[in-house]
Amino acid sequence: MGTDRVSSPLALIGLGKMGANMARRLARGGIAIHGFDASAAARTELSGEPGISVHDSLAATIAALPTPRLVWTMLPSGAVSEQTLAELRALLAAGDLVVDGANANYLDSQRRGAEMAALGIDFVDCGVSGGIWGLDNGYCLMLGGEPAAVERVSGFAAVLAPASERGWLHCGPSGAGHFVKMIHNGIEYGMMQALAEGFALLAGRPEMKLDLGLIAENWRHGSVVRSWLLDLTATALQGPEPLAGIPPRVADSGEGRWSVDEAIRQGTPAPVLVAALMSRFDSQGKADTANRLLALMRQGFGGHAPG
């Protein structure tokens, strides 16, 4: 699975759901992995797995690598990634390479790439999609950085991807990988919103006694709206847990907001992405104050009782 392109071990920093499964997939592909996570529980989870050596500190993990060293981080975006990358700059040396696999803002990735380059350290920003299914099915990887730097990690990408020659792409210069992943997630917001609204409309006619699970399953075969998101929807609707028991709150991660910020920055219309993000804010109760005021205004001009 592409291990002919790999000549050295890899340190994987961040052993959460994504990072741990990526470590497993790489190890199963014949790559020696040195892992670290600040959580002792996460370290214990991977301890003893074939091909994976778990260390109790970032410094010990880096010290275990031969030079030039290759490090791949799978950490939350923001402060955790910022702090860890700063620590890595102090531990690494010219000729080493860092891959940032967080869902980072591409503007941060451009800055970090320049900071690493000033020290002679190669930097690749990598958007990763695949979720908890990536261990078995592979991950879609979107890479940004200098061609020579991306070439150095191509063997690892070939193992992580669904196939050695597809499912991973050098998208462009530093920041391009996270930029493409950001837009990918913005599109994901819109697709999820469309499916959710459509099934809500179907559910709005109870007199028809529609079986939403069977409808979703039917659409999976030959329909123009078939997709992995529809597959997941069909599985959920046919599951034992009733839809009414799910809390109607949808969290939003940074990428949706950043995609809307980018649309504003460019002046490029993206109404579907904006509406999907606003709907998530609404589900979080952030529309409650406005809705109460609307009810009061309606009561004021028309005497309508709130509610």
N, C-alpha and C positions, 0 to 999 in steps of 0.2 A: 504493500500500500504506500509506495513512495519512500520507503526507508533507505533506498539506495542514494537518496539526496541528503540524508542525515549523517553527519560525521561526529556528532558530540551529544552529550546529555543536555537536558533542558531543565531549568528551574521553573516551576509553576507556582506563582505566589497568589494565594486566594483559592481555598479549597471548599467553597460553597457548592451549591447545587450544580452550577455550570462548570466551575473550575475542577471539582472533584471528578466529574464525568469526563471532562477533557483529559485529565491526567490518566484516567483509566483507559480511554481510547488510544492515547499516545503509547502508553505502556503495552497495551495489547498489540499495537503495531510494531513493537520491537524497540521502542525508544526508552532509554533510561531516564527516569523522571526523579528530580529532587523537589519535594513539595514543602510548602510552609503556609500556615494560616495562623493568625493571631488567636483563634479559638482552639483551645485544647481538644474540644469535642470533635471539631472538624479534622484535626490531625489524627486523632484516635480512629476516626472512621476509615481513613485510608491506610493506617499503619498495618503492615504485614501484607499488603496487596503486592502481587508479583510485579517486579519492574519499577516499583515506587519506593523511594527512600524519603521518609518524613523527618524533618528537622524541627527543633524547638525554637529557632530564632531565624530572622532574616539573614543575619550575618553568617550563621553556621551554614545556611543553605547556599549562599554565594561562595563560601569558602570550600564547599564540597565540589564545586565545578572546576573542570580544567579550563585553561585559557586558550583562545578567547571565549568568554562566557556568554551564554544565551539565556535570557530571562524573559518569561512571559507572565504578565500580571493579569489576573481575572478578579478585579476588585470593584466595589461600588464607585461610581463616578463621584467627583467632588473631593471633600477633605481627605478621605481615606486614601484615594489614589494619589492625591497631591503629596501627602506626607510620605507615602511609600516610595514614590518616584524620587523624592528629594533624598531619602535614605539610600536609594540605589545609586544615585549620582555620587554619593560619598563612598560607596563600597566598590563600585566598578571602575574600570580604567579604559583608556583609549583602546579601541579594537573590539570591545564588548558590544553587545546588542540587547536592546529592550523592546519587547512587544507589549503595547498597552491594549488589553482586550476589554477594557471597561466600556460602558456606553457613555463615553466622554463627549463633551462638546468639542466640535472640530476646531474651534478657535483655541481652546486649551491645548489640543493636540499639536497645532501649528507652533504654539509657543514652546511646548515641551520638546518638540523636535529640534527647535533652534537651540534650546538649553543643552540638550544632549550633544548636539553637533559641536557646540563650543568646547566640549570636553573630549571630542573624538569618539563618542559613543553613538553607534547607529540606533535609530529609533523607527519603529513601525507602529502605526496606529491600526488597530484591527477591530472592525465591527463583527460581532458574532451573533448569528441567528440559528436557532434550532431548539432552544429550550431544553426541557428534561428528556426529550426524545433524541437528542444529538448523539448520545453514547451509542445507540444501536443504528441510527439512520445517518449519522454524520451531521456536520455543521456547515452552514453557509458562511464563508469568510470574506470580508471586504477589507482589503489591505491598502494602506497608504504609506508612502515613503520613497526613498531613493531606490532605483532598480536594483542596485547591488545589495542593499539591505534586505529588500523583499526576497531576493534570490536566496539569501542565507537562511530564510525561514520557510522556503517553498516546500522542503521535505516534510516539515511538521504540518504545514497546511494541507499537503496531499494526504496525510494520514487522518487528519481531523475531518476533511471534507467527505461527502458521500462517495466520491470516486477521486482517484489521484489527479485526473485532468479536468475535473469540473466541480463546481460548487465552491471554488475559491478564485479570487480575482485581484490582481494588482490594479486598483482603481485609479491611482494617480499619485501626486506628491504628498508630502506630509500633511495630514489632516483629511485627505480625501477618503480614507477608509471610514472614519467616523462620520464624515459628512454624508456619505452614501448610506450608512446605517441609520443615521438620523432621519433621512427622507424615507427610507424603508419603513421605519417605525411610524412616521406620520401617515403613510399610506395604509399601514396596518390599522391605525386608529379608525380611518375612514371606512375600510372594509368591514371591520368589526361592527361599527355603528350601523352600516347599511343592513347587515344580516340581523342585528338585534331589532332594528325598527321594523323590518319586514316580518319577522316572526311575531312581534308585538301586534302588528295589524292582523295577522292570521288568528292570533289568540283573541282578538277583539270581536270575533263572531262566534261566540260559544254555541249558538243555536245550530251551527253547521257541524258541530262535533268533530272538528278537524284533529287528526293525530299529528302533532307537530313533529314528533320523532320520525314517523314514517314519511312525512313530506320532506324532511331534511335528508333522509336516506335516499329517497327517490331522486332528489336533485343532485345527489353525489354522482349519478350515473348518466353521463351524456349532456347534462345541463351546462349552459354557458356560465353559471355561477359556481360550478364545482371548484373546490379549493380545499386546502388543508384546514382553513378556518371553518369551512362548512363541515368537514369531516369531524372536527372537534365538537361543533354544534350538534351534529347528529348523535354523537356518542353521549353528550350531556343530556339531550332531550329524551334519550331512550334509557337513561340511567335510573336507578332506584330513588334518587333524591328528588322530591318535587320542586319544581321551579319556584313555587311560592315560598319555599323555605330558605331561599338564597337572599342574603341581605342585598338590597338594591343600591349598593355603593360601589363605584368603580374608581380605583386609584389611578393616578396618572404619573408616569415617570418623566424624566427630563426631556426625552427625545420629542414628545409631542409638542411641548412648549417651545423647544428650540426650533422645530420645523416651522411653527407659526411665526416665531421671531425672524426666521430666515425669509419667509414670505414677505414680511413687512420690510425687512432690510433690502430685499431685491425689488419690492413693488410688484411682485408676481402674485396674481390672484390664486388663492387656495381655499375657497369657501368650504369645501367638504372637510378638509383637515381642521379648519377653525371650528366648524360646527361640532365635529366629533369631540374636540378638546373641551369646548364649552359644555357639552352634554355631560362629560365626566365631572366637570366642576359642579354642575347642577346636582349630580348624584351624590356629591360629597356634602350637600347641604349649604353650599355657598350661594345658592339662589334664594334661600329662605327669607332673608331680610327684604330683598326686592319684592318677593311674592307677597309678603305681609303688607308692604306699602301699597302694592297694587290692589290688594283687597280693601285697604282703608280708603284709597282714592275712589274705588268703585262704590263703596258705601257712602262716601261723601257726596258724590254727584248724583247717585241714583237711589240711595237708600237701601242698597242691596246688602244683606247680611253677609259678613265674612264666612268663608267656607263653602 
